[in-house]
Amino acid sequence: MLFSSLSFLFFFLPLTFLLYFTVPRGWRNAVLLAVSLIFYALGEPIYVLLMLGTVLADFALGLITARAKTRQTRMRWLWTAVGLHVSLLVLFKYGAWLGLPSIPLPLGISFYTFQGLSYVIDVYRGDCLPERSAVRFGTYVTLFPQLVAGPIVRFTEVNEALQHRTNTLPTVASGLRTFLCGLGKKVLLANTAGQMWDRLRSLPPSGHTVLSDTLAIVFFAFQIYYDFSGYSDMAVGLGRCFGFSFPQNFRYPYTAISVTDFWRRWHITLSAFFREYVYIPLGGNRHGRWRMVGSMLAVWVLTGLWHGDTLNFLLWGLYFFLLLLLEKLFLLRLAEHLPLFVRRATTFFAVLVGWVIFASDGTNGLSLSWGLSYIGSMLGLGGIPLLNAEGLYELSRNLLFLAVLAVGATPLPLRLCRRLSQKRPRLVRGASLALCFPLLLLCTAYLVSSSYNPFLYFRF
């Protein structure tokens, strides 16, 4: 079930609120666990048993690891947890590589397995005590706002809220505003940008120019940003409604001044997971240059494979590994002397090339060879014309929409709201509340009238 679906907005969510806020406080974790399992079962009626199995396994492994009396025994149980989760990911995501029959990928398996694994590792390290309530632990892993697509939440970040949290009217109102903003980003911006990407990349051969192909991948870049960041905003907003504070997952990545800066802003919780549980344990930058290179390579191979089992995702990870390595070695020092707008423009173009590789996953005819040819078209190779009348027309008719997409991906709107709220706090609060209902109506009208409502990160 998508957050941006009519069934979720007008049936599942209102019923969940009604049940959650009417039961005694001591029952609220149990309610969240129950509705989260129902939420998942509506999309995966069989794989909900797999998720329950991993939850119970991680719960037990956390207790066993904490009770082990020797470091060697704790290490043995830790590797049991690592083996369990890696085996699940290999079986479902990469089984074809091993000659196994194709198995449908369970929704969100990469997210909830990462959360369970991070919990066992944190218990092993002593960063947190093992959870002794199966209901509380099950609520942490299965919590439906972030179950199927993140953000990836560590147990230490929500442990206190699982035990004691308060729900006030202002926090619920703030959470709903954040949820609706995320819904608007997903439905009104991401979906519309996605339709433009589909249309422009499907032009006949005579219609392709440097301008039209670059414009198309720009629309894809905005689609995936507003789709995933919109979902993250909805997750953060719903979490706030239920008394949880989820970590930020995006921080205006398209304003980055380097690829390094971009990955500090894009899918922050995934980057933090690989940094905390892969890069640093492998040595990071503490044991010389070659250990750093090896640690980075491991992280980006795993990052690419995490996103999918086709070759393009591995190449996508290696592409960013190479760019980040070059920046660490010398590019960042060279770029310090360039104007900020040049650094932002070159970073954005490098990210666009990455998105072409990312999109070349074999679906809808977008093969890896197509992607390499597309990158050549963006660079004007192969005799492709710079522009034509059709491309100029598409640019002119979408100029206002592109401006909205571009400005919305910067901190300017938030800064403006904060500045206004300092001068007229009541006016801004009233206006934000007043705009929620029209925004919901607009999103509802779109969902009723259009069947185009993909969710790009659902497959992960």
N, C-alpha and C positions, 0 to 999 in steps of 0.2 A: 504494500500500500504506500503510495507516494504522499508526502505532506501536501503536495500541490494537487491533490485530487479532491473532488467534491465529497466523496464518501468519508475522507479523513476530516475535512474541514467542518462538515455539517452533521456528522454522525459520531464517528469515533472520538474525536477530541471533545465535543461537548459532553458526551456520556462519561468520558474519563474524568473530566473536571467535576462533574456532578458527583460521581462516586468518590473521588479522591477527597473532596472538600466536605463531604458529609460523614465520612467514617471517623472514628476516634483517631487521634494522632498516632497512637501506638500501632494502628493497622495500616498506616499509609504506605510503608515499604511493601507490605504484602499486596496492597492494591496495585502499586506500580509494577511489582513483579508479575502479577496476574495479567494486567492489561498489556504489558510488554510482550509476554508470551503469546497472548491473543493477537497482538499486532504482527508479530513475526509469523505466527501460524497462518494468518490470512494470506500471506505471500508464500510461505514455505511450510505447508502442513506436515510434510514428512521430516524435513531437515530441522524442525524445531526440536526433535528428539536428539539430533546430533549436537545442537547448541546446548541443550540441557546436560548432555553427557560431558561436554567439555567444561561446563560450569561446575559440575559436581567433581570432576577430576581435578580441576584447579583448586577448588575449595579444599579437597582432601590433601593435595600435594602441598598447599600452603601450611596446613597444620602439621603434616609429617615432616616437612623441611624444618619448621621451627623447633620441633621436638627432638630432632636428631642431635646426638651428643657430640659427634665429631664432625670436623670440617669435611672430611672425606665422604661421610654419609650424606651430609647436606648437599655436597656437590653431586653425588649420585642421584639424589631426588631432583635436583635442579636439571640435570641432563635428561632425566625422564620426562620432565615437563617440556623441555626444548624438543626432544624427540617426538613427543606426542603432537605438538603444534606444527612442527615442520612436516611431519608425516601427513597430517590432514591437509596442509596447504599443497604439498606435492601431489597427493592423491587427487584432489579436486581441481587444482589449477594447472598441474603439469603432468597429469597421468598419461596424456597422449604421447609425451616424450618417452615414456617408459613402455609404450605399446599397449597401455591399458585401454579398455573401452571408454568412450567419451561419457563423462558423467556431468549432469547439470551442476553449475557452480552455486553453492548455497549463498544466499544474499548476505552480504556483510561479513563473510567468514574471515577476511583479512583483518577487519577491525576488531571483532570480538575475540579472535585468537590472540591478537597483539595485546589486548587489554589483560586477558587472562595470563599470558606469558609474562608481561611486565609485573604483574602482581606477585607471581612466584619468585621472580628475580629480586624484587624489592624485599620480600620476606627473607630470602637467602642472604641478601646483603645486610639485613637489619635496618633497612630504611623504614619499615613499617612492621607492626605486629600482625600476626595472622588473624584474620576475621573468624570469629567463632560462631557467628550466626549465618546459617545457610541462606536465610531469607535476605539479609542485608547484602551478602556477597552476590547472590543471584540478582538482586536489584541493581547492583553496580554494573555487572556485565551486560545484563539484558535491557537496561533502561532505554525505552523505545526512542526518545528524542535523538540519541546518538548511536543507536544500535547498528544500523545498516550502512552508515557512511561517515561515522565520526562526528565531531573530532575525537581523536584517540585520547581517552581520559585515564590518567593513572589513578590507582586506588588511593594514593596519598592525597590526591587533590579533592576527593569527595568523601573520604572516610568520616570526617567530622560531621558533614551534612547528613550522611546516612544514619548517624546516631542521634543528632539533635539539629533540627532545622525549624525555622519559622516561616510561615507564609503570610505576608501582609498584603493588603490591597494595593499599596504603591508598587511593591515588587512584582505582583501579578500583572498590574497594568503595564509596568515597564517591560516585562517579559513578553506580553502580547504585542506591544508596539514593535519590539525587536523581531518577533516572529512574523508580523505582517510586513515589515520592511524586507525581510528575507524572502517572503512569499512574492512580493512585488518584483524583487530582483530576479527571482527564478521565472515567474510566469510572464511578466511584461517585458523584461529585458533579455534574459537568456533564451527564452523560446523564440522571440522575434529575431534575435541575432542568429540563432540556429537555422531558422528558415532561410535567412539570407545566405548563410554559408552553403546550405544544401543547393540553393538555386544557382549561385554564382559558380560553384565548382562543377556544376552539371551543364554549363554552357557548351554549345557545340564547339568543335576545334577552332572555327573561324572567330569565335567570340573571346577566346583567351588572349589576354595581353598581360604585360607586367602589372599594369594598374589593376585589372579585374582579378587576377590571381592573388595579388597582395591584399586587395580589399576583401576577398573571400576569407583568407586565413586570419585577417584582423577580426572579422565577424566570428570566426571559430574561437579565437582567443578570448573575445568578450563572452561568447556563449559559455565556455567551460569555466571562466572566472565567475560569472554571475550565477551559473548553475550551482557550482560547488560552494561558493561563498554564501549564496542565498540559502542553500541547505544548512550550512554551518550557522548562519544567523538564526534560522528557524530552530535549530537544535539548541543554541545558546538561550534563545528566548523561552522555549518550552522548559528548559532546565531551570531557568530563573523562576518561572511560574511555580515549579514544584520545590523550590528552595535550594537548588544546586547552582554552583557557579562553575560553568565549563570554561576551559581555556580558549583564548582567541586562536582562530585557525588561519585567518588571513589579515594582512596589514598592508593594504594598498600595494600589491606586488608589482603592478605595472608602472609605479613611480620609482622603481629601483634604479640605482645608478651603476650597478654591476650585476653579473650573474650571481655572485656570492650574496649580494644584498637581496636579490630576487628570492633566493632560497631561504633567506631569513624571514621572508614575508609570505611565501606561498606554502599552504598546507603545513603550518608551523608545527602541529602536533606530530605529524609523520616525520619531519626532519628531526624533531627533538627525540623521538623514539630511536631512530637510527643512530643519532649522535650519542645518546645515553647508553644504549644496549649493544651497539656494534662498534662505532668509531672509537670511543674511549676505551672499551675493554680490549680492543685490538692494539692499543698503544697510542692512537691519535697522533698528535704532533709532539709527543714527549720523548720519543726515542729515535730522533733523527729523521732525515728527509725520506729515506726509502720506506721506513715504517709508516710514515704519514701517507705516502703515495699508495702503499698497499692497503691501508685502512680506508682511504678514500675510494679506491677501486672496489673494495668489498661492499662499501655502502651503496655505491651507485649501480653496481651489478644487482644487488638485492632490491634497490629502489625500482629499477627497471623491471625485474622479474615480478615484483609485488604487484605491478600494474597489469600484468598479463603474460601469457605464455607464448606470444608470437615474437618473432625476431625483432620487429620494429621497437618493442618496448625495451629490449636489451640494448639496442643501438641508441635509443633515446637516453637511457641511463649512461651509456658510455660517452655519448655526445656531451652531456652536462659534466661528467667526470673530467673530460679533456678541457672544457672551458674553465671549470673551477681550478683545475691544476695549473693551467696557464696563468690564471689570475693570481694564484698564490705565488707563483714563481717570479712573474715580472709584470703582467698586464695591469694589475692594480696600481703599481707604482707609476707606470707610464700614463695611466688614465687620470692621475691626480692633476695633471697640467691641462686637462681638457675642460671646456665649459660643461656645466651640469646638463644642459639640454642635449649636448652631443653624447654624453655618457648615457643618458636615459634613452635616447633614440637608438643607439647601437645595442644597448641591452635589450630593448624591446624587439629589435629585429632578430637578435640571436634567439630570443624566446620564441618568436614566430617560426623560425626554422625548426626549433624543437617541437613545436605544435604540429608542424607538417609530418614529422617523423612519428609523433604520437598518434596522429589520426590514421596513419597508414597501417592499420591492423588487419587488413584483409576483408573487412566488412564493406558492403555497398560498393565493391569494386575498388576500394582504396588500398591497393597493394603497396608493398615497399618500393617496387619499381615505379609505381605511380608517384609516390612521395618524392623520390629522387628526381624524377622528371619535373615535378611541381616546383621543387626548390630551384631547379635550373630556370624555369619560367619566371620565378620571382626575381632572379638575377639577370634576366634578359638574354639567357643563352639559347642557342638553337634557332636564332633568327626570329624569335617571337617579337611582335611589335610592342612598343612602349605603351600605347593606348589606342583606343578607337572611340567612335561616337557612342557605342553602347556602354562602354566602360565609364565614360564621362557622364552619361545619363544616370547610370546606377550610383555614381558618386554624388552627383548633385541631388538626386531625389532622397538619398539617405544621409545627407550631410547633417541635418538637425539631429537625427537619431544617433549618428556617430558621435556628435558632440555630447549628447546626453550620456552615452556609454562611457566616453572618455572622462568627462567631469565626474561622473558617478564612481569611477574607479580611483579617484583621488580623495585626499582628506578635505577638500574645499567645502563640500556641503556640510560636513560635521563641524568644521571650524566656524562656518557661518552661523549654524544653529547655536553653537556654544556662545558665540559673541552676542547674538541676539538674546539668548537666555540670561546672560549677565545683565543686560539692560532691561529686558522685559520678561522676567521668568514666568509670570502667570500667563502672559500672552502666548509664549512659546509652548508651554505645557498644554494650554487649551487648544492651540492650533494643531499640535501633534495628535491629541486625542480626537479632535474633530476630523482629521484627515484619515484616521484609521478606517472608518466605515466606508467612505468613498473608495479607498484603496482596496478593501475587501470586495466591494461591488465590482470594481474594474477587473480584478483577478477572477472573480466568479463568472463575469460575462465572457471573459476570454476562454475560460475552461469549458463553459457551456457551448461556445460557438466554434471552438477549434479542437481537433483531435491530436494536434501536435503538442506533446507534453513529455519529451524524453527526459531521462535523468542519467547523465553521462557516467557518474561514479557508482551507479547501482551495481555494476558488474564486478566491483572490487570487494 
